Amino acid sequence: MEALLMDSPNQKKNDSLYGLVWRWHFYAGIVFAPFLILLSITGSMYLFKPQMEQILYKEWMGIAAKGDKIPPSNQINLVKNQFPDAIVTKYRPGESATRSSEVTIVSNNEIYTIFINPYSGEIIGKLNNKDRIMDKIEEIHGELMAGKLGDRIVELAACWTLVLIITGLYLWFPKKSLKMAGTLFPRMNKGKKIFRRDLHAVPAYWLTLGMVFLILTGLPWSGFWGANFQIATTNSGAGYPPSIWTGSAPASLTKTKDVAEVPWAAENLQVPASTIQGFVPLTMDDVVSIANREGIHPTYTVFIPKTKDGVYTLSVFPPKAQDEATMHIDQYTGAVLADYRYNNYGIIGKIIAWGITLHKGTQFGFINQLISLIVCLGIIFVACSGFYLWLKRKPKKTMGAPKSPSVWKKKQFLLLVAVLGFLFPLVGLSIFAVFLADRLLIQQLPRLRKFFYE
C-alpha cells in the first residue's frame, strides 16, 4: 500500500505502467493488509515465547536444585502410577539444574504435559496442551486457527506481500532525480498530504529487507509452498546425505515428521527399524545416557516408539541453529541408527535452519528479538498508514483505485506476473481468479464496474 498517495496520476499521466503498478499495489494492500497486521501482532508476541512461558508457568518450570535427580524411568513410572490409563509419548529432561522435567501423555484423547520435580519426584503441574497460550498464538500466526485453509491463506498473504514490496519499491523510486527528502526521510514542509505520504512510503523502504527476510524464512513452514520446496530440496540432494546412517539403510518408508516433531531439515528423513532382539526395550535411563554420551544439546525431547519395530527419536529444537540434531536409536540394542545434525545438512538445510531460528528470534537472543519486533511493529505502522491514506482520498461511492491500462497490454507487468506465478503458484492461481472475476463478473455488472473502475 506504499503508493496510495504517491505522485498524483496527473503528474504520471504519461507513465501508464506506473498507473498499472499502482493499481495492483493498491488492491493487494486493501486485501492483505489486515492479514499482515494480524501476522505481525501474533509474530511479535511469539518472539518472546521463552520469556512468556517462564512467566506463565513459572511455578511448574522453575525448581530448586536439591540433591541428586531421580532416574528418568522412575519419573515416568510416577506419572504412569498417577495416570494409569494414559499413554506416555514423550519425555523431556530439564536443560538445566533448575528446570523441571516434562512427560507428555495422552489421556481420553487429550494431550497433557506433566511437570515433575526431578529431585523429589513430585508432580508439580499438569497442562492440557490445547490450553498452552503460546501454542494458540503460534496456531493463529501459522494457520489462523483454521487448519489447512488457514495455512493456505497465510501463505497467500505472505506471497502477496512480496508483490506489495516489489510494486511499492517501483512506486517509491524517484522517476526524475534522487533526493534525500521524500526518499530516505519524510518531508516536513510540503503540506499534510505529502507528509502523510512520506510517513507511509519512507518507513516501508527502510523496512524492506526485514519484511522480505521474515517472509522468506516463514515460507518453509507453509503447507503448500514449504512442503514442495522441502521435497525438491531432498530430491535434489541438498537434504540429508547417506553418510548419516551408522547401520543398514532404513527398513521403512516412514518419514521422521510422521513420528516426531523435528527440525525442518530432518522432517523427510526416513525412519529406520529396530532389530527386535530379545523384546526387552531400553529404559529411559539408557536413552538419556546415550544422549549425554553423544553430546546432544540438553534441550532435546525423547519420542517414545509406538510399535515393536519403532525407534526412540531424539529431537533438538535449540535456540541456535548449529545445535540442531535428530537421532534415531534402536529401542532394544541402543544402537544409534541415525545421527543427523547441523553439520550434516546441505547448504539449503543450513540456510533454512538459520532462517528459522532468526525468524523465531532465538539465534542471537534478546538483540534478535528486538530487531524482529521493530520490523513487526513497522509492518503494522506501514499497513495502518496505507489504509488511512486510502480513507483520506477515497470517494464515497467507489474504491478510489488508480486508473490504469489493462494488465494484458503491458509486457513488463505480464513478465512479472509470470515469474511470480512460477515461483509462488498460489499467487499465480489468485491472479487468474481475479482475472476471471473481473472479466465474467465485474465488467458485466454496471454497478460493480463503476465501483471498481470509476
N, C-alpha and C positions, 0 to 999 in steps of 0.2 A: 504493500500500500504506500510505498515511498513517494508516488508521484501524484497524489490526489490534488496537490497544489503546486505542481511544478510550473515551469514557464507556460503561460497560457496557450490555448490552441491557436489564438491569433498570431502569437509570436512564432508558432511552429507550423503554420498553415501549409508551408511548402514541404514539410517533412512528414509524409504520410506514414512512413514506418514508425516514426515517433508516436503518432496517434494510435497506431495499431498496438504497439508495445504497451502504451499507457492503458489502453482499454483492457487488455488481458491482465495486466498488473492490477488494475482496479477491481475486476471481478474476482480474481484469485484472492485478493486481500479481503474483500467482503465475505467470501465464503469461508475462508480458512483462518482468518484472524481469531475467531472465538476458540478454535481448537488450539491455536498457538498459545493463547493466553492460558487455557486450561493446562496444557502440557508444561508450560513454563512454571506455573504455580505448583503443580504436583512435583515437577522436577526439582524445584528449589527446596521443597520440603524433604524429598527423598535424599538429597545430597547429604543431609545431616542425620541419616538413619542411625549411624553408630552412636552419636550423642543422644538422639531422641530415645533410642531403646534403652540406653543406660539410665535415662531419667524415668521412663515409663515403667521399666521392670527392674528398678534398682534393687528392691528387696529380694528379687529372685536371682539376679545375675551376679551381684556382688556378695562375696562371703569373706569371712576372716580365716586366714591360714593358721590352723591349729593342729600340730602333729603330722602324722602320715595319712595319705589318702588311702581309702579302702579300694580294693581291686575293682576295675570296671565291671567284671562279671557279677560281683556282689551288688554293685549299684543297680544293674539290670534286674537281678533277681528280686531286689527290694521293690522295684516297680511292678514286676510280674505278680508278686505277692499282694501288692496293693490293688492291682487291676488284673485279676486272674483271667478275665475274658478278653483282654486286649491283646493285640499282636504288636510286638516290638519291631520297628522297621529301621530305626537309625539310632546311632549313639554319637554324641559329640563331647569329647573331653574338653575341659576348660583350657584355654590357651595360656592361662597364667595361674599363679598360685591363689589368686583372689577371685577367680571366675568359677561359677558353678558348672557342673556337668549337665548335659541335656540328653534325655531319652525321648524319642518320638514313638508314639503308639497310635494304633487305630482301634477305636472302640465305638461300636454302634454306628459305623460308617462315618465317624468324625475323627479328625486328626488332632491329636493333642501333643504339646511339648511339656514334658515333666522336668522340672528343675530340681537338681539334687545337690546337697552339700556333700562333696566327695570326702570330707574329713569325718563327718558324723553319720553319713548315710541318711540324713533326714530329707524327706521330700518337702521342699520349701515353696513350691509353686506348681500350678497346673494351668496351662493356657491353651484354649481352643485356637488352632492356627487360623481359622477363618476370622477370628476377632483380633488378629495381630494388626495394629493400626498401620504400621509402615508397609505391611504387605497389601493392605487395601489401597494405600496411596500408590504403590507400585502397579497394582491392577488397574487403577484409573489411568495412570500415566501410560501404561502399555497397551491397554485394550478397552479403556473407558468402561470397564466392568460389563462389557457386552460380548465377551468371548471372541470368537473368530471374526464376527462382523466388526466389532470394535477395533480389533487388531488391524483390519484392512483400512478402516477409516483413519486410524492414527498413521499408518504407513502412507496413505494417500496425502494426508495433511503434511507429513514430513517431506514427501517428494515435491509437492506443490510449493512448499516453502522455498525449495531450490529455484523453482520458476520465479517466485517473487523476488528472490535475491538477484537473479540474473537480469530480469527485466528492470528491477529497481536500480541496479548499477548503470544500466544503459540510460535510464532517465535521469539519474543523478549526475552523470558525467557532463561537464560543461561542453556545449557544442561550439562556442566561439573561442573563448580564451579561458585558460585555467586560472582561477582566482582562489585565494585562500578563503575569503568571505563567501559564505553560502555553499562552500565545498567542504572545507575542513572545520569550520566553526560557524555558528549562526550569525546572521546579520542583524544588528540591533537597531539600525537607523533607517530601515526601508519600509517601515509600516508593520502593522499587526499581521497582515496576511503573509507577507514574506517571512516574518519572524516565526509564525506558526509552521509554515512550510519547512523552514530550516530546522526547527526543533524536531521535525519528523525525519527528514532526509539525512541530516548530518549524523545524528546518533546511529541511524541504520547503517551508514557507511562504516563507522568505527566498529560496529558490532559484526560486520560481515564475516570475518574469519571465525569468530566464536560461534556464530549461528551455523555456518557450514560445518564446522567441526562437530558440534553437538548432533546435527542431523546425520552426518555420515557415520558417526560412531554409534548412533542409535539404530540405524537401519539393519545391522546384522542380527538384531533381536526380532525383527519383524517376521511375521508368519509366511509371507509370500516372497518378497524380495530377499529377505535374510535366509530363508530356507533354501532357495535356489542358488544363492551366492555360496552358501555353505557346501552344497552338493558339488557345485562347479569347482570350488576350492579343493575339495577332497579328490574329485576325479582327475583334476589336473596335476595331482602330485604335490600340491602346495599344502596338503593336510599332513596327517601323521605318516612318518616313514616306517617301513617294515622293521627297522632296527630296534623298535621299542619292545618287540616281542622277545622275552627271555626264554620262553618254552616253544612248543609247537604252535602252528598257526591256529587261530580261533576255530572252535568246532561249531560255533553258532553264527547265525547271521543277525543276531540281536544287536542293536546299536546301544551304546552306553547311555544315551539320553533316555532310553526306554526303561532303564533300571535305576538311574540315579541322576541327581542334579549335578552337572559337572561343567567346567569351563567350556566356552564356545568351541575352542579348537578340538576338544575331545568328544563332542556330542555324537559324532558319526563313527567313533572308534568302535570296532566290533568287540563284543564281549566274549572272552574265552570260556571254556567249560572246565569245571573242577573234575578231578580224576575219579572221585567216588571210591577212595581206597579206605576200607575199614568202617565207613559210615559213621565216624566219630568226628563231628565238626570241631574246629578250633574254638577256644573260648575267646571272649572279647579281650581278656588279658593278653592272649597270644597275639591278637591282631594289633593291639596298641603297642606291644613290644616290637613288632615288625615295623610299625610306623615310626617309632622312635629310632630304631636301628637304621632305617633308610633315610632318616633326616627329613621327613615330611614336615612342612610348616605346621605349627601347632593349631592352626585354625581349621583343621580338617574335620570332616564328618565321615563316619563309617556307615555305609549302607549294607544292611544285613541281607544275605541271599534268601530268596523266596522259594527256590526249588533245590532239589538234591544235587543238580549239576551246576547250580549257580555259584557265584563268587562273591567274596567280600569286595566292595568297591570303596576306595578311599577317595574323597573329593575335597579339593582345597580351593576355597574362594578367598584368597588373602587380599590385603589392601593393595599390595604391589604385584604387578603382572608377572614379574620374574620369579615369583614364589608359587605360581600355579602348579598343580600336579593332579594327575588322575592315576590311580593304581588299582589293578585287579589282583586279588590274592586267592589262591586255591583254598577253599574252605576246609579241606581235610589235611593237606600236606603243609600248608603255609607258604608254598612256593609263590614268589612274585611273578605272575604270568605276564603282566604288562605294567610298565612304569613310564608314564608319558608326562613329561614336564616341559616347562617353557623352552628349555634348550633343544628339545626335540621338535618344536614347532617349525613349520616352514615360515618363510618371510611373511606371508599373508597372515598366518596364525599369530605371529608375534605382533604384527601391526594391530590386528583386531584386539588382542589381549591388552595392549597398551591403551588402545582407544576406549575399551570398555571401562578400565579402571580410572582413566581420566574423566570419562563421561560420568561415572558414579562419584567422582570427587575423592577417591581414596589413594590414588597413586602418590600424591605429594602432600597428603594430609590437609590441614586447615587452609593453606595457601591455595591448593587445588579447589577446595570447596568454595572459597571466597571468590576466586576468578569465575568459576562456573555460575555462582549466584549472581554476580554482576551481569553476566551475559543473559541469564534468565530474566532478571528484572528489566534489563534493557529491551529484551524482546517484548515484554508486557507493555513497556512505555511506547515503543515504536508502533505496536499494533493498536493500542488505545489512541495514540495521537493521530494515526492514519484514519481511524474510524471517526474521530472528532472532526478532522478536516473535511471528511466527506459530508458529515452532517451540516457543516457550515456552508457548503457550496451546493448542496443537493436541492433541486427544485421540488416543490411539494408533490407533484403527481408523476414524476419519473425518477429513474435511478440516478440520473445525472452523470451517466458514464461518458467518457470522452468519445467524440466521433472518430471513426477510423474507417479505412477501406476494408474490403473483405480480406480475411486471412489468406485466402487462396490466391490472391493477386500478388503476394509478397514472397518471393522465393527464399529470401533470407530467413523469414519467420517460419516458413514451411520446413526449412532445413533444421532450425532449432527444435521445432515440434517433433520432427522425425528422430533426431538424436535423443531427445528426452524420452520419447516413446520407446526407443530401443533400450536405453539404459534403465528406465523405470516403467515397466509395462503398465502399471496401474494408471500412470499419468497419460499414457497413450490411449488407454481404454476410456478414461474420463473425458479426454478431449474429443474422442469420437462420439461419445454420448452427448456432449454439449453440442457438437455439430448437428447430430440428428435432431436434438430437441429444438435447435434454432431453425433448422430447415422445415421440420414437419409440424412444429407447434407455434413457436414464437412468430415466425414470418407469416404464418397463415391466419393469425388472430390479430385484428387491428389494435385491440386494447393492449395486448402483450407487446406488440411491435412498438407501439407508442411509448410504453413504459420502459422498455429496454433500449430503444434507439433514439428517442427524441428528448 
